Amino acid sequence: MIQLPTYSKNKMKGNTAADILKKVLGHFSIVTSIDESVDLGIDMRAQLVDNQKPEPLFFNIQCKGKDSLSSDCIKTEYFSIPIKIKTINYWNQQNDTTLLFVVDNETENCYWCDPLAQILNRIPQIQNQQSVSIQVPLSECINSSYDKCPPQIVKVIMLFMVNQLENINKNIANLKNGTLSVYPFDIETSVYLLKRINEGAKRITESYQVICETIIANIKNQMREAYDYVLQLEVLDPMIVHKWCPNGVRTDHEFTNNHKSLADLQLECEMIINTFLANKSDTNILDDLIQCDKDIEDLLINLGAFLYEMACEDNPFGDNSELYKKTWGHKWKYHKSLDDTIL
């Protein structure tokens, strides 16, 4: 009998999963496969694309294939994937984040997670282990219906990039130690390095200021949008609005989960922003800004839903499609869309 190489089921499963994942990610990124002969724990590398233009946002990929969802996965709502500690350490060395994907070959759904985020604080403690279990939640899923990168993945990529500042600081410390060692840099090299460090620090400070201003501008824009909803409600049908909000829409406390009215949020928002502008280096205030942003988004969702319902009642045959997109069909930062909630 002629001997031939075998194409194992596991190999077939893995190749099928890789093809599915490349197809899905290919809708919003450039995916490059890594040579299989270099099997160090990274199967592919991707670069995000926006409006047909490559973005300076990269991520590495480890892909695992499954024939279907097991009963254990459905029960726990996540895959449990063993990853070798050697692989974890290799991911931790990379300049770009590594995402772990589990592909259901039957449905072509691709589930993902940020593996290092789950164990980053335990990496020194797990070095004596052979492997560690990583959970890939069923809630984080993409498929061929996605034509744009999910914001959660963009967030993971950017957080990893920012965390690289820690490594930059370590390298700068090494440079500093080099100037003090028995093999010091010459004066010209030392001055050059000092200038580049100073220029980099200035750019980081400038970027920090711009990001702070953008955060505040976004919060103020959302607040203006909330007031615009209120004005539309007050003009639309004052009688019906008064029936549901006898004390006025601006002071009604039922439009947010924290029972904060628009007037309350306006005062709170102004106080937090003014405090932050007075001392932008106090990053603890940023947490207050996040909570403020969440409360305003909560207000917008409920106000918008109320406005949409009132608009449909006032003119059931009118075109409210744009208002629908901004309210019921909108994809929010912190909350599910109302359509997703209903489903």
N, C-alpha and C positions, 0 to 999 in steps of 0.2 A: 504493500500500500504506500502511495506517495505521501510523504510528510509535508504538511503545510502549516504556516503560522495560524494561530487562532485569533479571532476577533471576539474577545470576551464580552459577556453581558455588561459588566461594570464599565469596560472601555466604551461600549456602544452607548450606555446610559450617559456617561460623562461627555462624550462627543455631541450627543443630541442636545444635552443641556447647554453646552457651550454655544452651539449654533443658535438655539432659541434666545439665549441671553444676548448674543451679538446682534441678533435681529431687533430685539427690543431696545437695547441701548443705542443701536444705530439710528434710531429716530431723533436722538438729540445729542449724539456724541460720535467722535471718531474712535473706533475700537481697534486696537492692535493686539494680536495674539502673541504670547511669549513662546519661544521655541520650547517644545515639550522636552527636549533633551536637557534643558536647564530647569529642572523641577525643584524650585526652592520655596514654593508656596504662593506664587503669583502667576495666574493663568493669562491675564490680559491687562492692558493699560488703556485708559480712556481719557479723552479730552472733550470737554463740553463744547457744544456748538450752539450759538444763538443767532437767529436770522442769517443762517448759512455762513457765519463767521466764527472761527475757532476762538474760544475764550481761554485765558490763562488759568484754567481750572482743570486739574488732572486728578485722577484717582486710579489706584490699582485694584485688581479684581481677583478674588479666589472664588471659583465656581464649583458647586456641588450639585449633582443631579439626583432626582428622586422620580420613581415611576408614578407615584401618586401620594396624596396625603394619607398618612397612617392614622389610625384611631387615636394613638397617643398624642399626635400633633393636634388633632382636632380638639382633644380633651384639654390639653395644656395651653393651646393656642400659640405654640412655638415649636420650631425644630430644635433639637439639641445636637449640636455638631461638635465632635471631638477634634481639637486642633493641637498639633504637637507644639511643645514649648519652643523648640527650635524655630518653628515657623512664626510663632508669636514674636520672638526676638528679632527675626528677620524683618517682619512688618514694622516693628518699632524703630528699625534703622532707616526706613525709607524717608525720602523727602516729601512724598505724597501719601495721603491716607490710603488705607486698604479696606475695601468693603467686601464682606462675605455674602455671596449670593447662593440661595438654594432654589433650584429651578424644578418646578413640577412639570415633568415632560408631558403629562396627560393634558393639563389645562393650559400649559405655557405661561403660567403665572410665575413671576420671579420675585422671591422674597429676599429681603436684604437686612443687614445690620452693620453697625460700626463695632467690630469686635474688640478693638483696643479700648474703647470707652468703657466696656464692661469689666475690664480687668486691669486697667492702667495703674491703679493704686496698689495692685497685688503682684505686679510683675516680679519684684525682688523675692517675694514669699513663695512663688510657684516654681522657682528655678530647679528645685529638686524633683519636680514631677515630670512625667513623660508627656502628659497632655493636659488640656483643660477643656471644659465643656462651654461652648458658646451658644447662646440662645438667639435664634433668628425668629422674630415674631411674625405671625401671620398678618398682623395689622399693617406691616410695612411691605407693600406689594406693588409691583409695576408689571405691565404687560404691553401688548402691541397697541393698546388704545392711547398710550402716553406719547404725545408728540413733543413734550417739553420735560426737562429734568425736574423731578419733584423738588420743592424747596427744601425738604428735609435732607436730601442728599447734598444740595448746594451748601446747606448749613454745616454739615459734617466736614466737607472739603475745606470750607473757609475757617472753621474752628481749628482744624489741624494745621493750616497755614499759620494762623496766629500763634498757636502753641509752639511753632518752630522758633519763635522769638527766644524761648528758653534756651534752645540749642545755640542760637546766635550769641546770647549772653555768655554761654559757656565758652564759645570760641573766642570772644573778646577777652574773657578772663585768662584764657590761655595765651593770647597775645600779650596781655599785661604781664603775666608771669614770665613770658619770654624776654621782655625788656628788663626784667630784674634778675634774670638767671646769669649763670657764668658765661653764657653765650649771648650777650645782648645784641639787639638790632643796632645797626649804625644809625646815626642821627637822621639822615635823609629818609630811611625806611620808616623810622618811628614817627617822624612828622607826617609822612604820607598816610600811614595807617590812622594816625590821630585825626587828620582832616577827613578821611573817609568815614570814620566812626561818627564824627561830629555832624557831617552831612546827612548820614543815615538817621541819626537821632532827630535832626530837624525835620526830616520828611515824615518820620513816625509821629512827631508832635503835630505837624500840620494835618496829617491824615486823621489823627484823633480829634482835632478841632472840627474838621469837616464832617466826620461821622456824628459828632455831638450835635452839630447844627442840623444835620439831616434827620436825626431822631426827633429833635424838637419840632422841626418843620412838619414831619409826618404826623405827629400827635396833634399839632395845631390844625392841620388839614382835616384830620378825622373829626375834630371838634367842630370845625366849620361845616362839615358835611352833616353832622348831627343837627346843628341849628337849621340847616337848609331843610332837612326832613321835617323839623318842627314847624317851620314856616309853611311848608306845603300842606301839612296836616291842618294847621289853623285856617288856611284859606279854603281847603278842599270841602270840608263839611263841619263847620264849627259846632253844630248841634250834636252830631253823632260823637265827635271827638270829646265834647264836654260831658257827654253821657258816660264815656269810659274813663275820662280823666277830669273829674269835677274840679280839681284844684289847678288844672292846667298841665299841658304836656311837659313843660320845662321843669316843673317841680314834682312830677309824678315819680315815685320811688319804685315802681314795679317793672321798670324797663331794664334793670340790671339784676344779676344774681346777688350782688352785694347791697341791693336796695339803695343805690345812690342815684339821685336825680341828675338831670343835665346841669342844673344850677350848682349842685354839690360838686360834680365833676369839674366844672369850669373853675370854681374856686380852688379845688384841690390841685388841679393841673397847673394853674398859674403859680401857686405857692411852690410846688415841686420844681417847676422850670426856673423860677426866679432864684430859688436856693441853689440849683445846679449851676446856673449861669454865674452866680457869685463865686462859686468854687468848683470849677470843672474837674479838678484833680480828685475830688471826693467821689470815688466811683461807687460808694455805697448808695448814693442817691440814684444811681442808674437802676437799681432794683425797684425803687419807688416809681421811676418812669415806666418800667416794664409793667408794673401792676396798673398804673394809670392807663397805659395803652390797652391792656386787656379789658379794663372796665369800659373804656370808650368803645372798643370793638363790640363788647357785649351790648352796650347801649345802641349802637348802630344796627346790630342784627335785629333786635326787638323793635326798635323804632321803624326800621325799614320794612319789616314784615307787617307791622300795623299799617304803615302808609300804603303798602302794596294792596292789602286787603281792602282798605278804605277806597283806594283808587279804582279797584275792580268793581266795588259796589256802586261807586258814583257813576262809572262809565263802563259797564260790563262788556260792551262791544268795541271799546277803544283799544288802541295799541299801547300796552303797558310792558312791552318786551324789554325795553332798556331798563326800566325800574326793576323788572324781574331779575335781570342779569346782575344788578347792583345789590339785590337783597337775597331772594330765595336761592338763586343760582350761583351766588358769589362764593369763591374759595377764600376762606378767611385764614389769618395767620395762626390763631390760637383755637378757634372753634371749627367744628364741622359745619358744612353748608346745611341749610334747612332741608334741601333735597336729600342729602345723605342721612340726616336725622330721621326723615320720614321712612326712607328705605331701610 
